[in-house]
Amino acid sequence: MTGLRGARVLVTGASGRIGSVATARLADRGALVTAMCDLRSVPDGADRAVGGDTASFDDVARALEGAELVVHLAALAHRDAGTPYDVYTNNVVSTFNVLTQAAERGVRRAVVAGSINRYGLPQGVDADALPPYLPIDTDMPADVSDWYSLSKLNDENTCRMVWRRWGVDIVTLRFPHVNTMAAIEAQSAELTEHPRRGVTEAWAYLDVRDAARAIELGLTSPSRGANAFYLAAPTTSIPYRTDEVLDAIAPEVPRRRRFVEREVPMDLTDARRLIGFEAEHVLDRQVRDVPAGIR
């Protein structure tokens, strides 16, 4: 598919942070958007709204009526968003339910909200964990010790199964911290004082407007298969040169290349190659030397 005009797109989690912006963007591109969401907060741009539970077969069947494309964003988006049972079962059952029903109805392309957490360390049991190497890349092995990360890892397995069985092309976007620029600036202030807290996430961030644009590109790109990859702004959320802050706080982590100024230590190659994505909204920070007391 090369365009969205006139296409019926189901967006689950449409009233959420990413979903509300994505719904408006897709509608602006001419898509007919079915928002599966909290009916008390239907997002701008939706021409059809369906309430219900993405883990419910009947609710999802109603939401999928007429859908040609699917954007699956609905999830409990943190380890502490519910009990371990609720977080894990909600996420994996919802993804399985939405994608398998979509496939059986003839949908041939979907975009799924993945997470940097699928590799395990950011929300894992070891607060002192460090990445096995940098940059974080598509092939980094998972080391999972929490139920949210396990759910996102297994969602990717569901996507691969759906592609293999039904031939649905699926793009899973392994999102970093996604928020408004104001919220990203607030996080930046905290991580500037305590950069060690952000190393497992590569100090990566993405403006919610760029997340919505990545969803659009995922729906319209010619990529085939079940592809999952990281995406982020090209610079970190902290003002230090990446190599210098790594020298200070994580000198033992192998670096497979050097990083230029505030370059994010995450491989963004697949986002560019598969869907042509590069972030447009970048946090403006003047480069500073790493303070002597930071370790």
N, C-alpha and C positions, 0 to 999 in steps of 0.2 A: 504494500500500500504506500502511495506517495503523498497522500493528503488525507485530511480528516473531514473535509466539508461533506455534510450529509450523513456521516457515519454515526451509528448509534454506539456509544461508549458507556459501559458500566464502570463507575468508579466506586469501589467500596471504601469505607472510611472517609467519605467525601466531606464530612464536616470537620475533619481534623486539620492540624496545622498545615500539612502538605496537601491534603485532599481538597481543602477549600480553595487554595491558590491554583492547584492543578485543574479543578473543575472550571474555574473562571477562564483559565488559559485555553483549555480545550474548546470551550464554548466560543471563545473569541476566534478560534481557528475554524469555526463552522461545524464542529461536532455537535451531535445531539446527545446530551449527557444525562444518563440515569444516575442519580446520586443515591447510593445505599448509605443511609446516614441516620443520625438522630433527627427526627422530623421537627424537633423544636429549633433546629439550627441548620436549615437547608441552605447550602452555599449558593452564592450568586452564580448564574450561568446554567444551573440545572433546569432542564425543561420537564423532568420527571423525577420524583423522589419516592423512594421505597424504604420503609423502616424495617426493623427486624434484626436478626442475629446471623452473622455470616457462617456460623457453625450449624445453622438450621437448613436442612435440605429444602423445605418448602419456601422459606424466606428467600433463599438464594435463587430458587427456580423462578419466583416472581420477579426478582430484580433483573434476571438475565433475559427476560422477554424482549426479543428483537435485537439483542446485543450482537454487534459484529466484532468489537474489540473490548478488552477488559483491562482495567487498571486496579490491581488489588493492593490496597493500602491498609485495610482494617487489621489491627493487631493490638494486643497489650504490649506497649513498646518499651518496657523496661522490666528487669528482673523483679523489681519491687512493686509492679503495677497490680499485683494480686498475689494469691497464694502460688507456690510453685506449680501445683496441679492446674490452677486456672490459667496461668500464663502459658504454660506449655500446651495444654490441650486446646485452649482457645486458638492459639496461633497455628498449630499444625493441622487441626481439624478444619479451621476456616480456609486455609490455603488449599488443602486437599479438596474440600467441598466446592469452593469457587472454581478452581481450575478444572476439575474433572467434569463438573456439570457444564462448564463453558465448552470444553472439548466435545462432549457428547452432543451439544447443540450446534456444533459446526464453527465455533469461534476459532480463528486460525492465528491470532496474535494476542499476546498479553504482556503487560509490564507488571512486575511484582516489586514491592518495597522490601529489599533485603537490608542487611545491616553490616557495618564493620565488625559488629560483635560476633558474627558467625565464626571468626577465628578464635574467639574464646577469652582473650586476655582482659579486655576493658572492664567486663563485669564479673570476672572470675574470682576464685577464692583467694588468690594470692595478690594482695595489694601491692607487693613489691615486684611483681612480674615484669619482665622486659621482653620485647619482641625477639624472636630468635635471630633476626637479621633485619636490616633496613635497606631499601624501602620496603614497606608492606606491599606485597604484590598478590596477584590473582592466585598464585600457587602456594601461598604461605600455608603450612599445615595448621589444622585446627587443634587447639588444646583447650577443650571445653570443660568448665566446672560449674556452670550455672544453667538453669533451665531456659532462660530467655535466649542465650546464645545457642543452646541446643535446638531450640525451636527454629531459629533462623537458619541454622545449618541444615536441618531436616527439611525446611521449606525448599531449599535448593534441590534436595533429592527429589521432592515431589515435582518440581518443575522439570527436572530431567526425565522423570518417569512419564509425565504427561506429554512431553515432546516425543519420547521414544514410542509411546503407545498410539498417540493420536496425531502426531505431527504438528502440534501447536508450537509456533515459534515464540519463545519466552525470553524476555530480558529481565534479569534480576539486578536491580541497582543496589549495590552495597553502600548504603548511605552512611556518611559520618554524622557528626552532630549537625542537624538541620534546624535552622531557626531564622528569625528576622535578623537583620543586621544589627539592630539595637541590642538584641539578646546575645548575639555573637560578640559584640563589643564588651558586654558585661562579663561574659565568660573569659574573654581575652585578658581583662584586668586581673581576674583571679589566677589564671594560668601564668601570667607574667610574673606574679609573686611566687607561685609554686609550680614551676614548669614540670617537675617530676610527675605531677598528677595527670599530665596529658600525654605522656610519651607512648603509652600503649595504643592511643588513638592517633598518633603521629601529629598531634595538635591540628588535626584536620577539621574543617568545617565546610558548610555549604549553605548559602543563602536560600531561603525557601523558594524564591523566584527561579533560581537556577535548578532546584529540584524539580519544579513544575516543567521547566523547559526540557530537562532530561527525560521526563516521562513522555512528553510530546515526541521527542526524537526517538525514544524506544518504540513508540507506536508506529512511527513512519519510516524507520530505517529499513534497509533491505537485508539486515542480518538474519541468518538462519540458524536454527537449533535452539538449545537452551544455554544461554550465555549469562554468566554472573561475574560482575566486576566492580571494582571500587571506583568512586568518583569523589571529587572534592575541589575546593578552590586551589589554585596553584601555589599559594603561600600559606604558611602556618598562621595560627591565631596569636602567636607571641612575637615580640619585636626583635628577638635575637637571631643571629645567623645560625642556621640549623646545625652545621658542623660544629660550631663553637658550643652550643648548648648541649649537644650530644657528647662532646669531649668532657663537659663538666659533670653531666649527670648519668651518662650511660656509656662510658668509654669501652666497656667490654662487649657491647653489641656490635657484631660485624656489619660493616657498611659495604654494600656491593658497588657503590659509586659515591662520589662526592656530591654535595648539595650546594647549589648556588644561592648565596644570600639566605633569604627566608623560605627557600623552596620546601614545599611539604614533602616529607620523606615517605611518600606513597607513590606507587607506580600507576600513573593515570593513562597509560598507553592504550589499554583496551577500551576505555570510555571514548577516546578519540577515534580509535580504529573501527569500533563496532557501530557506534551511533553518532559519531562526529561531534561529541560533546566537549566543550571547554567552558569553564565557569566565566560569567560576565561580571559578577558582583564580588569584589575582592576587598577584604579588610585593609584599610590604609594604616600602616604602622611604620614609623620611622625606625630604621635599624639602630639598635643599641648594643653595646658590649654587654656580655653576660656579667652580672655583678659577682664579685669575688666570693660572696657568702653562699651562692647557690651551688648545691651539690646534690 
